[in-house]
Amino acid sequence: MNIGLIAHDSKKKLMQNFCIAYRGILNKNQLFATGTTGRLIEEATNLSVHKFLAGHLGGDQQLCSEIEHNHIDLVIFLRDPSPKSHEPDVNNIFTLCDMYNIPLATNLATAELLIKSLDRGDMEWREIYQ
Ligand SMILES: O=C(CO)COP(=O)(O)O
């Protein structure tokens, strides 16, 4: 499965720790991330991540485009409920996940549920759409 990973600045450490904890599951999948998030994941783990541009340079839109082209099966976006003003508007990602019925986690608790569910094979229905 293709997993999209993105984190607001205040959640990037949490994303690194999430990826360390679940690298055994993540490394059986293809990982796609906005630039800074992807680089930090690679620095903290031995995971290989396809990195888009940094979010503020268009990486968010690149991830959106992959969702629209049905290349992403699951999105984990560790979101700051009060994002900083310099952080790009990411509502498009939420909208597209809803439009295309893509499982989306926006906090750690849901991210853990989704990643365990993925590992159990609960997302095989996505293969029908690919
Ligand atoms: O823009 C983002 C979230 O607002 C994420 O992009 P980066 O991973 O490049 O920081």
The ligand as a Gaussian input file, in Angstrom:
#p B3LYP/6-31G(d) Opt

LIG

0 1
 O        3.622000      21.732000       5.168000
 C        3.540000      20.819000       5.929000
 C        2.469000      20.807000       6.945000
 O        1.972000      22.076000       7.077000
 C        4.462000      19.718000       5.874000
 O        5.554000      19.984000       5.013000
 P        6.996000      19.613000       5.503000
 O        7.003000      18.155000       5.789000
 O        7.922000      19.938000       4.345000
 O        7.267000      20.454000       6.717000

